[in-house]
Amino acid sequence: MRHAWIDASAGVAGDMLLAALHDAGAGLDAIRAAVEAVVPGSVEIGMRTVSRAGLRAVKAEVRPLAGNPPHRTWQGIRDLLAAADLPPGVRERALAVFARLAEAEATVHGVPPEDVHFHEVGALDSIADVVGVCAALDDLGAGTVSAGEVAVGSGRVRTAHGELPVPPPAVAELSRDWRIRAGGTGELATPTGMAVIRALAARCEDLPAMSVDATGVGAGGRDTPGRPNVVRVFVGRTETAGPAEPAVLLEANVDDLDPRLWPGVVEGLMAAGASDAWLVPILMKKGRPAHTLSVLCDPSAAPALRARIFQETTTLGVRESPRAKTALPRLFVPVDVGGVSVPIKVGHLDGVIVQVMPEFADVAALAARQGRPERAVLSEALAAAAANELVVGAPLPSAAATPGPAPEPRSGGPAGP
């Protein structure tokens, strides 16, 4: 799986990212096909080579074919994406971008996200930018994304709401928990460009260690002397140092979901790629009982899981934070329980066993087949593990040091972090 890193140190806009990803190798046919699936016959997309402050770059030409594109609501855009014939990853990423943008606009204007009208962002060219970027990442095989510090600009800018300071309110809201700087005069980061980074990039970081396969340079509309108005992308494979793995924690507080729905929500998140998902009872304002839904996942799975949380729960916002996850080395050792093979998950550290537990889905399935209590089968599986020298504190048996492949995770619960 490849990684894409975005250099937005000179600013960012949706069309600039689209051009940079195409320059890095994303096929124009794949981009056009995805956009056509969402808004058929409505947008023409082209690419041309330009110069920005003496540097070569690619400029995306996104031209609406409709004379007066409508202002769309978040619900309207969500319906378009849901009905479109798109690869699941493209759809989920595009949903995540617009959900993040709707959340920011709702905060700025003090209205529910469902009531947000996107104005310029809802126009055909911006829908094409978002869907095109998501299709380009998919075409490049970029399963994970990160980005660096973003230049947002300075001064003032005219918008549909009048003259506003730079960065405008939506960009300022999207900048929370991200490194930004002015970087120049004028509006250097648009709401669409910032929403793409915040929805799709798992973390803010300088260029990570990676084996670079391709680079791309996307141009903005202005050619500013002495400051190349470009976005760069680096696509390749990252080098992970040490045992810690990057992870993302998604969280939402919910006080108005029918509690009978929670088991299905959690199971659905696990089936959709979460490493773990859980609920914590809380008290919210005015003493309302509620739950915090927490979802731990690989950065590449965050956009799809974030979109699923919005779809499956009543929350209006999802918090997101990077985490470093250290997993114990583990292996699966089959033991005999009444003539049936049950895999035992063994966590070990420095050659010593520190965790021993049967796969509960197998225990439950065996108990159901034999018509016996689950606790009885679980006790027998633990006894069988002990008989095979699989006990906490014991040396890792040499016979178990080279295990076969781990079993596929069952639907009954997480396979581990």
C-alpha positions as CSV (number, residue, x, y, z in Angstrom):
1,M,0.0,0.0,0.0
2,R,1.3,3.4,-0.9
3,H,1.4,6.6,1.0
4,A,0.8,10.2,-0.2
5,W,2.3,13.2,1.5
6,I,1.0,16.7,0.7
7,D,3.3,19.7,0.7
8,A,0.9,22.7,1.3
9,S,3.6,25.1,2.4
10,A,2.6,27.5,-0.3
11,G,-1.2,27.0,0.2
12,V,-3.8,24.5,-0.9
13,A,-6.9,24.4,-3.1
14,G,-8.9,21.5,-4.4
15,D,-7.9,22.0,-8.0
16,M,-4.3,22.3,-7.1
17,L,-4.3,19.0,-5.3
18,L,-6.2,17.4,-8.2
19,A,-3.5,18.6,-10.6
20,A,-0.6,17.5,-8.4
21,L,-2.0,13.9,-8.1
22,H,-2.5,13.7,-11.8
23,D,1.0,14.9,-12.3
24,A,2.1,12.1,-9.9
25,G,0.5,9.5,-12.2
26,A,-3.2,9.4,-11.5
27,G,-5.0,8.8,-14.7
28,L,-7.2,11.5,-16.1
29,D,-9.7,8.9,-17.4
30,A,-10.2,7.6,-13.8
31,I,-10.7,11.1,-12.5
32,R,-13.2,12.0,-15.2
33,A,-15.1,8.7,-14.8
34,A,-15.6,9.3,-11.1
35,V,-16.8,12.9,-11.5
36,E,-19.1,11.8,-14.4
37,A,-20.6,9.2,-12.1
38,V,-21.6,11.9,-9.5
39,V,-22.7,14.8,-11.8
40,P,-23.1,13.3,-15.3
41,G,-22.7,15.6,-18.3
42,S,-22.0,18.6,-16.0
43,V,-18.3,19.1,-15.9
44,E,-15.4,19.1,-18.3
45,I,-11.9,18.4,-16.9
46,G,-8.6,19.1,-18.6
47,M,-4.9,19.5,-17.6
48,R,-2.2,21.7,-19.0
49,T,1.4,22.5,-18.2
50,V,2.1,26.0,-16.8
51,S,4.9,27.9,-15.1
52,R,4.7,29.2,-11.6
53,A,7.6,31.5,-10.5
54,G,9.8,29.8,-13.1
55,L,8.9,26.2,-12.0
56,R,7.0,23.7,-14.1
57,A,3.6,22.7,-12.8
58,V,0.3,21.2,-14.0
59,K,-2.9,23.3,-13.9
60,A,-6.3,21.6,-13.6
61,E,-9.0,23.1,-15.9
62,V,-12.4,22.3,-14.4
63,R,-15.2,23.9,-16.4
64,P,-18.8,23.5,-15.4
65,L,-21.1,22.9,-18.4
66,A,-24.1,24.2,-16.6
67,G,-24.5,28.0,-16.8
68,N,-25.8,28.5,-13.2
69,P,-24.8,25.6,-10.9
70,P,-27.2,25.3,-7.9
71,H,-26.2,26.0,-4.3
72,R,-26.4,22.5,-2.7
73,T,-26.9,21.3,0.8
74,W,-24.8,18.7,2.6
75,Q,-27.8,16.3,2.3
76,G,-28.0,16.9,-1.5
77,I,-24.3,16.2,-2.0
78,R,-24.5,13.2,0.2
79,D,-27.4,11.8,-1.9
80,L,-25.5,12.4,-5.1
81,L,-22.5,10.5,-3.7
82,A,-24.6,7.7,-2.3
83,A,-26.3,7.2,-5.7
84,A,-23.2,7.4,-7.8
85,D,-21.5,4.3,-9.2
86,L,-18.1,4.8,-7.4
87,P,-15.5,2.5,-5.9
88,P,-16.4,2.3,-2.2
89,G,-13.1,3.9,-1.1
90,V,-13.7,6.9,-3.4
91,R,-17.2,7.3,-2.2
92,E,-16.3,7.1,1.5
93,R,-13.4,9.6,1.1
94,A,-15.6,12.1,-0.7
95,L,-18.3,11.7,1.9
96,A,-15.7,12.3,4.6
97,V,-14.5,15.5,3.0
98,F,-17.9,17.0,2.6
99,A,-18.9,15.9,6.1
100,R,-15.8,17.7,7.5
101,L,-16.7,20.8,5.5
102,A,-20.3,20.7,6.6
103,E,-19.3,20.4,10.2
104,A,-17.0,23.5,9.9
105,E,-19.6,25.6,8.0
106,A,-22.2,24.6,10.6
107,T,-20.0,25.8,13.4
108,V,-19.2,29.1,11.6
109,H,-22.9,29.9,10.9
110,G,-24.4,28.4,14.0
111,V,-26.7,26.0,12.2
112,P,-27.0,22.2,12.0
113,P,-24.8,20.5,9.4
114,E,-27.9,19.3,7.5
115,D,-29.0,23.0,6.9
116,V,-25.6,24.1,5.5
117,H,-25.7,25.5,2.0
118,F,-22.3,25.2,0.5
119,H,-22.6,28.2,-2.0
120,E,-19.3,28.2,-4.0
121,V,-18.2,24.8,-2.5
122,G,-21.4,23.2,-3.7
123,A,-20.8,24.3,-7.3
124,L,-20.0,21.7,-9.9
125,D,-16.3,22.6,-10.1
126,S,-15.8,22.0,-6.4
127,I,-17.7,18.8,-6.4
128,A,-15.4,17.8,-9.2
129,D,-12.3,18.8,-7.2
130,V,-13.3,16.7,-4.2
131,V,-14.4,13.6,-6.1
132,G,-11.5,13.9,-8.5
133,V,-8.9,14.1,-5.7
134,C,-10.5,11.0,-4.1
135,A,-10.5,9.1,-7.4
136,A,-6.9,10.1,-8.0
137,L,-5.7,8.8,-4.7
138,D,-7.5,5.5,-5.4
139,D,-6.0,5.3,-8.8
140,L,-2.5,5.8,-7.3
141,G,-3.1,3.1,-4.7
142,A,-2.5,5.6,-1.9
143,G,-4.1,4.0,1.1
144,T,-2.8,6.5,3.6
145,V,-2.3,10.3,3.4
146,S,-0.5,12.8,5.6
147,A,0.4,16.5,5.1
148,G,2.6,19.2,6.4
149,E,2.1,22.7,7.6
150,V,-0.4,24.7,5.6
151,A,0.1,28.3,4.4
152,V,-3.3,30.0,4.8
153,G,-2.4,33.6,3.8
154,S,-3.2,37.0,5.2
155,G,-5.1,40.2,4.5
156,R,-8.8,40.2,3.5
157,V,-10.9,38.4,0.9
158,R,-14.3,39.0,-0.7
159,T,-16.9,36.2,-0.3
160,A,-20.6,35.6,-0.7
161,H,-20.9,36.8,2.9
162,G,-19.0,40.0,2.3
163,E,-15.4,41.0,3.0
164,L,-13.7,38.7,5.5
165,P,-10.3,38.4,7.1
166,V,-7.8,35.7,5.9
167,P,-8.0,32.9,6.7
168,P,-11.8,33.1,6.3
169,P,-13.9,31.5,9.1
170,A,-14.4,28.1,7.5
171,V,-10.6,27.7,6.9
172,A,-9.9,28.9,10.4
173,E,-12.3,26.3,11.8
174,L,-10.7,23.6,9.7
175,S,-7.3,24.6,10.9
176,R,-8.0,23.5,14.5
177,D,-5.3,21.1,15.7
178,W,-3.2,21.6,12.6
179,R,0.0,23.6,12.0
180,I,-0.6,26.7,9.9
181,R,1.2,29.9,9.1
182,A,0.5,33.0,7.0
183,G,3.0,32.2,4.3
184,G,2.1,35.2,2.1
185,T,-0.6,37.7,1.3
186,G,-4.1,36.9,0.0
187,E,-6.2,33.7,0.5
188,L,-3.7,30.8,0.1
189,A,-5.9,28.0,1.5
190,T,-9.5,27.5,0.3
191,P,-12.2,25.7,2.4
192,T,-12.2,22.9,-0.1
193,G,-8.5,22.3,0.0
194,M,-8.3,22.5,3.7
195,A,-11.2,20.1,4.1
196,V,-9.5,17.6,1.9
197,I,-6.4,17.7,4.1
198,R,-8.3,17.5,7.4
199,A,-10.6,14.7,6.2
200,L,-8.1,12.5,4.4
201,A,-4.7,13.2,6.1
202,A,-4.3,11.1,9.2
203,R,-1.6,13.5,10.7
204,C,0.3,16.7,10.3
205,E,4.0,15.9,9.8
206,D,7.0,16.9,7.9
207,L,8.0,14.8,4.9
208,P,8.2,11.2,6.4
209,A,10.9,8.7,5.6
210,M,9.7,7.0,2.5
211,S,10.7,5.3,-0.8
212,V,9.4,7.8,-3.3
213,D,7.7,6.4,-6.4
214,A,6.4,9.6,-7.9
215,T,6.1,13.3,-7.3
216,G,3.6,15.8,-8.6
217,V,3.2,19.6,-8.8
218,G,-0.2,21.3,-9.0
219,A,-0.6,25.0,-9.9
220,G,-2.8,27.6,-8.5
221,G,-4.4,30.3,-10.6
222,R,-2.0,33.1,-9.9
223,D,1.6,33.3,-10.9
224,T,3.3,35.1,-8.0
225,P,6.9,36.3,-8.6
226,G,9.3,34.8,-6.1
227,R,6.8,32.4,-4.5
228,P,5.8,29.4,-6.6
229,N,2.0,29.1,-6.2
230,V,1.9,25.3,-6.1
231,V,1.0,22.2,-4.1
232,R,3.4,19.2,-4.2
233,V,2.6,15.6,-3.5
234,F,5.1,12.7,-2.8
235,V,3.8,9.2,-3.4
236,G,5.7,6.1,-2.2
237,R,6.1,3.6,0.6
238,T,6.8,4.8,4.1
239,E,9.5,3.4,6.4
240,T,8.2,2.7,9.9
241,A,10.8,2.9,12.6
242,G,10.4,1.0,15.9
243,P,7.5,-1.1,17.1
244,A,5.0,1.8,17.4
245,E,2.4,2.0,14.5
246,P,0.4,5.1,13.6
247,A,-3.3,4.9,14.5
248,V,-6.2,7.3,14.6
249,L,-8.8,7.6,17.4
250,L,-12.3,8.7,16.3
251,E,-14.7,9.8,19.0
252,A,-18.2,11.1,19.2
253,N,-20.6,11.9,22.1
254,V,-24.2,10.7,21.4
255,D,-27.2,11.3,23.6
256,D,-30.1,10.6,21.3
257,L,-29.6,7.2,19.7
258,D,-31.9,4.3,20.4
259,P,-29.7,2.1,22.6
260,R,-30.9,-1.0,20.8
261,L,-29.0,0.2,17.8
262,W,-25.6,0.4,19.5
263,P,-24.6,-3.3,19.1
264,G,-25.1,-3.1,15.4
265,V,-23.2,0.2,15.1
266,V,-20.2,-1.2,16.9
267,E,-20.2,-4.5,15.0
268,G,-20.6,-2.6,11.7
269,L,-17.6,-0.5,12.5
270,M,-15.5,-3.6,13.3
271,A,-16.6,-5.2,10.1
272,A,-15.7,-2.0,8.2
273,G,-12.0,-2.1,9.3
274,A,-11.8,-0.7,12.9
275,S,-9.1,-2.2,15.0
276,D,-11.4,-1.7,18.0
277,A,-14.6,0.1,18.9
278,W,-16.2,0.7,22.3
279,L,-18.8,2.7,24.2
280,V,-18.2,4.7,27.5
281,P,-21.3,5.9,29.5
282,I,-21.1,9.7,30.2
283,L,-23.2,12.5,31.5
284,M,-23.5,15.5,29.1
285,K,-24.9,19.0,29.7
286,K,-28.1,19.3,31.7
287,G,-27.4,15.8,33.2
288,R,-28.3,13.9,30.0
289,P,-27.1,10.3,30.0
290,A,-25.1,9.6,26.8
291,H,-22.3,7.5,25.4
292,T,-18.9,8.3,23.9
293,L,-18.3,6.1,20.9
294,S,-14.6,5.5,20.4
295,V,-13.1,3.9,17.3
296,L,-9.4,3.0,16.9
297,C,-8.2,2.4,13.4
298,D,-5.4,2.5,10.9
299,P,-5.0,5.9,9.3
300,S,-6.1,4.5,5.9
301,A,-9.4,3.4,7.4
302,A,-10.3,6.7,9.1
303,P,-12.2,8.4,6.2
304,A,-14.5,5.4,5.6
305,L,-15.1,4.9,9.4
306,R,-15.7,8.6,10.0
307,A,-18.3,8.6,7.2
308,R,-19.9,5.4,8.7
309,I,-20.2,7.1,12.1
310,F,-22.1,10.0,10.5
311,Q,-24.3,7.6,8.6
312,E,-25.1,5.1,11.5
313,T,-25.4,7.5,14.4
314,T,-27.1,10.8,15.2
315,T,-23.8,12.7,16.0
316,L,-23.1,16.1,14.4
317,G,-19.4,15.9,14.9
318,V,-16.5,13.4,15.1
319,R,-13.3,14.2,17.0
320,E,-10.1,12.8,15.6
321,S,-6.6,12.5,17.1
322,P,-3.4,10.7,16.1
323,R,-2.2,7.9,18.3
324,A,0.9,5.7,18.4
325,K,-0.1,2.0,18.9
326,T,2.4,-0.6,20.1
327,A,1.2,-4.2,19.6
328,L,2.7,-7.2,21.3
329,P,4.1,-9.8,18.9
330,R,1.5,-12.6,18.7
331,L,1.0,-15.9,17.2
332,F,-1.8,-18.4,17.0
333,V,-1.3,-22.0,18.2
334,P,-4.0,-24.6,17.6
335,V,-4.9,-26.9,20.6
336,D,-7.3,-29.8,20.7
337,V,-10.5,-29.3,22.7
338,G,-12.7,-32.4,22.6
339,G,-11.4,-33.4,19.2
340,V,-11.9,-29.9,17.7
341,S,-9.0,-27.5,16.9
342,V,-9.3,-24.1,18.7
343,P,-6.7,-21.4,18.0
344,I,-5.0,-19.9,21.0
345,K,-3.8,-16.3,20.7
346,V,-0.4,-16.0,22.4
347,G,1.2,-12.6,23.1
348,H,4.9,-12.6,23.9
349,L,7.7,-10.2,24.7
350,D,11.4,-11.0,24.6
351,G,10.7,-14.7,24.3
352,V,8.3,-14.8,27.3
353,I,4.5,-15.4,27.1
354,V,2.6,-12.5,28.6
355,Q,-0.9,-13.1,27.2
356,V,-2.8,-16.4,26.5
357,M,-6.4,-16.4,25.3
358,P,-8.5,-18.7,23.1
359,E,-10.3,-17.0,20.2
360,F,-13.7,-16.5,21.8
361,A,-15.6,-16.7,18.5
362,D,-14.3,-20.3,18.1
363,V,-15.1,-21.1,21.7
364,A,-18.7,-19.8,21.2
365,A,-19.2,-21.7,18.0
366,L,-18.0,-24.9,19.5
367,A,-20.2,-24.5,22.5
368,A,-23.2,-23.9,20.3
369,R,-22.5,-27.0,18.2
370,Q,-22.1,-29.1,21.3
371,G,-25.0,-27.6,23.2
372,R,-22.7,-26.8,26.2
373,P,-22.1,-23.6,28.2
374,E,-19.5,-21.3,26.7
375,R,-17.7,-21.0,30.1
376,A,-17.1,-24.7,30.2
377,V,-15.6,-24.8,26.7
378,L,-13.5,-21.7,27.5
379,S,-12.1,-23.5,30.6
380,E,-11.3,-26.6,28.6
381,A,-9.5,-24.5,26.0
382,L,-7.4,-22.7,28.6
383,A,-6.6,-26.1,30.2
384,A,-5.5,-27.4,26.8
385,A,-3.3,-24.4,26.3
386,A,-1.7,-25.0,29.7
387,A,-1.1,-28.6,28.8
388,N,0.8,-27.3,25.7
389,E,3.0,-25.1,27.9
390,L,1.1,-22.0,26.8
391,V,0.9,-20.1,30.2
392,V,1.8,-16.6,31.2
393,G,5.4,-16.2,32.3
394,A,6.6,-19.4,30.5
395,P,9.2,-19.3,27.8
396,L,7.7,-19.3,24.3
397,P,7.8,-22.9,23.3
398,S,10.2,-23.5,20.4
399,A,7.6,-25.4,18.6
400,A,5.4,-22.4,18.5
401,A,8.0,-19.9,17.4
402,T,7.3,-20.4,13.7
403,P,3.5,-20.5,13.6
404,G,1.3,-20.8,10.5
405,P,-0.8,-18.0,9.3
406,A,-3.2,-16.4,11.8
407,P,-6.9,-17.2,11.4
408,E,-9.1,-14.7,9.8
409,P,-10.9,-12.4,12.4
410,R,-14.4,-13.6,13.2
411,S,-17.4,-11.3,13.2
412,G,-17.9,-11.8,16.9
413,G,-15.3,-9.3,18.0
414,P,-12.0,-7.7,17.3
415,A,-9.0,-9.8,16.4
416,G,-6.7,-7.5,18.4
417,P,-5.1,-4.0,18.1
